[in-house]
Amino acid sequence: MRTDITKINEQTSHTGLTEGMRICASGTSRLFNTGEWRNSTPVYHEEQCKQCLLCAPVCPDSSIPVKDGKRLAFDLDHCKGCGICANVCPFGAITMKEGIE
């Protein structure tokens, strides 16, 4: 049975999924806590952070919330530990630690 790809959502039966398990709707990752997939965990060193916000737009999981022009603690429920944020931080305010916290 093939399901119309425009109608896939969280209630779609596994038997109705598309070839290649394509997810065609936007924002679906908010429904799943994918942080348990990571092998490394980012550590935020607030005292070193200059609030340049270079880390937030490069995060592929939108796991660096920003409020009132300041970054907040990581959303570890969705962070997959890729380390891109640590690589772009010019102040060493983000380091990667092995394992899940």
C-alpha positions in Angstrom: 0.0 0.0 0.0 1.4 3.4 -1.0 0.4 6.5 0.9 0.2 9.9 -0.8 3.4 11.6 0.4 1.6 14.9 1.1 -0.4 13.2 3.8 2.4 11.6 5.9 2.3 12.6 9.6 2.9 11.1 13.0 -0.3 9.0 12.7 0.8 7.3 9.4 1.1 3.6 9.7 4.5 2.0 9.0 2.8 0.1 6.2 1.9 3.3 4.4 5.3 5.0 4.4 7.1 6.0 1.2 10.1 4.3 -0.5 13.3 5.4 1.3 11.3 6.5 4.3 11.1 10.1 3.0 9.6 12.6 5.5 8.0 15.3 3.4 6.5 17.5 6.1 8.4 20.3 7.7 9.1 20.6 11.5 8.6 16.9 12.2 11.8 16.6 14.2 10.2 18.6 17.0 7.9 15.7 17.7 10.8 13.3 18.4 13.6 13.5 21.1 16.5 12.7 18.9 19.2 13.7 21.4 19.8 10.1 22.5 21.4 9.5 19.1 24.5 11.5 19.9 27.9 10.1 20.8 29.2 13.5 21.9 27.6 16.2 24.0 28.2 19.9 23.7 29.3 21.7 26.9 28.4 25.4 27.1 31.0 27.5 29.0 28.9 30.6 29.7 31.8 32.6 31.2 33.7 32.4 27.9 30.7 33.2 25.7 30.7 36.7 24.1 27.1 36.3 22.8 28.3 36.6 19.1 25.6 34.0 18.2 27.7 32.4 15.5 26.7 29.0 16.9 23.0 29.3 16.7 22.4 29.6 12.9 24.8 26.8 12.0 23.1 24.2 14.3 21.3 21.8 12.0 18.9 20.8 14.8 18.1 24.3 16.1 19.3 23.1 19.5 20.8 26.5 20.5 17.9 28.6 21.6 18.2 32.4 21.5 16.1 34.8 23.6 16.4 38.6 23.7 19.6 38.5 21.7 21.3 36.0 24.0 21.9 32.3 23.6 20.6 29.9 26.2 21.6 26.4 27.3 21.5 23.6 24.7 18.3 21.8 23.9 19.8 18.4 24.5 16.5 16.6 23.7 17.2 17.4 20.0 21.0 18.0 19.8 22.7 15.1 17.9 26.2 16.1 19.0 27.7 17.0 15.5 30.1 19.6 17.0 29.5 22.2 14.3 28.8 24.8 17.0 32.1 24.1 18.8 34.0 24.4 15.5 32.6 27.9 14.8 32.9 29.3 18.3 35.9 31.7 18.2 36.0 32.0 22.0 36.1 28.4 23.1 32.7 28.7 24.8 31.6 25.3 23.5 33.5 22.1 23.8 32.5 18.5 23.0 32.4 15.8 25.6 32.3 12.1 24.8 29.0 10.4 25.7 25.4 11.5 26.4 24.5 13.6 29.4 
